[in-house]
Amino acid sequence: MKTLKSWMSTSSMLRAALLAGLLFTLVGLAHAQGAAPAAGMTPEVTKAVADAKQAGVSAGDTAWVLISSALVLLMTPGLALFYAGMVRRKNVLGTMMHSFMAIAVISVQWVLFGYSLAFGPDVKGIIGSLGWFGLNNVGQAPNPDYAATIPHLVFMAFQMMFAIITPALIFGAVAERMKFKAYLLFLILWATFIYDPLAHWVWGVGGFLRHFGALDFAGGLVVHISAGISALVAALMLGKRRGYPDEPMPPHNLPLTLLGAGLLWFGWFGFNAGSALGANGLAANAFVTTNTATAAATLAWVIAEWLRHGKPTALGAASGAVAGLVAITPAAGFVAPWASILIGLAAGLVCYGAVNFRFKVGYDDSLDAFGVHGVGGMVGALLTGVFASKLVNAGGSGLIDGNVNQVLIQLVSILVSVVFCAGGTFLILKLVDATVGLRISKAEESEGMDLSEHGESGYNLADIPIGHGTFTAPATSPAGVHVTAMHVQTEL
Amino acid sequence: MIKIEAVIRDSVVDDVKNALNNVGIAGMTAWEVRGFGHQKGQTTTYRGAEYTVDFVPKAKIELVVADEDAERIIATIVETARTGGIGDGKIFAYPISQCIRIRTGEAGKAAI
């Protein structure tokens, strides 16, 4: 175990100082370039231009998108609860850490270079440049390319929340068996080399899928298909949990899961309706379609399960809701409410089938990240091509408008995303495996991630003291007998 | 002195406790346990896959009685806990070598 002294060794301090110096130099350089004034730009003119840009800012739009950003952020702890309730008690904290640390890591990565790669000045339609490194040129004035009525910083912050939750979704597939170090390394590599490029292709100015005509209102391709496919690849590469599928591993705390599903449903209004980037009629449409599709999907799953297995489960209801939320994501601002009912029903039924399919085939997508997000995303993306209507959004026209082409465009975009994410995830996982290793050991898996990776226990519910600290010398009885162990009855 | 251990259904614990109080016992201890005998497990489904739960929730009660009371107490438990269905449970009785009341230090039959 490393001591404080060894961490503070001269060589590691030097390395840290060099890295910090390099980072600050880069940020400083980027800012210096941005700050060089063009000819004729006197301070008065500069201020006038800035004021004019600020004048384009709408208070209502800004307020709505700021709130939406907070709503989307809330979805990540919601996801943490949703997943945590489904795993075994001994892995509850490890599972939640996968979501919580994503907030910490991606928030910094996004501000440093993630946002620039995803939405920055286009390079050959494939990626953004590093021109916005450290949020250089991303300020309080709007960027009309993306949203003319809200400060650029707000758009960046809104997009950041999407970048945070997308990788967090993946880890549902490899729950209960991934090393924390591997998780961190995979997280930052996937965000930089898979999410940021894909976001650029679909949403970035100059992105080739955007140019191609792909319709993705809030992230069917960028968030759900990418996470779902990557999840499947990760599940296959990490292998099954020990004991799967013969040993029953029922959810240890379904109330947490339902709470998480509720928070996801709530936050998703920010995810979808916020993607209208304005407090307007389009946001209203997205809000309504989001709620309607989710409700329809919940009903579909519950009824299907009831008919097939005789009892409708709470887990099924929660899963159905999430499936509906996923499927409506690409469609929310393109389709009418009546269409969202059909999208929800389809998602509920298809994802229900996909999730049951998992046991038949035998792979261990532990928390159904592929079954719900991957499959649901594909259903939604495809149906967006069917139900998109100019009556809802002038920017999107699908099969019901007579535009058969859109369905094909969606299909091609789905395939491109699938191939890119599958291949990229495979390579990244190979790299992570070669450097730090992917799985915890057999003994650690038996003991549980909470203890092995985090040295913590999620539920310390015993009333009797189960050990002792080292602050004072332990007391011994008059006879000199020292009791060191206590029997605590635990439930199976 | 005889220790009586009974593994019984959760649903009859309250009735058994009341019946035993009526015939005059000094006290008892109860645990929640899981077990199986001839009663096989229950089937549950998770994500469409069927699982058999082998260990079924039961209750276990323990009490210590005087030799002459053992037969009467056991009969009370049997009568109250029996439903006639598989899974009613079992009773075990065995002699114990010592019994002490912690508060007073009394030992033997006086401590029961």
Interface residues (C-beta under 8 A of the other chain):
Chain A: P245 P248 M249 P250 R308 H309 K311 T313 L315 V355 N356 R358 F359 D368 Q489 E491 L492
Chain B: W31 E32 R34 T44 T45 Y46 R47 G48 A49 Y51 V53 F55
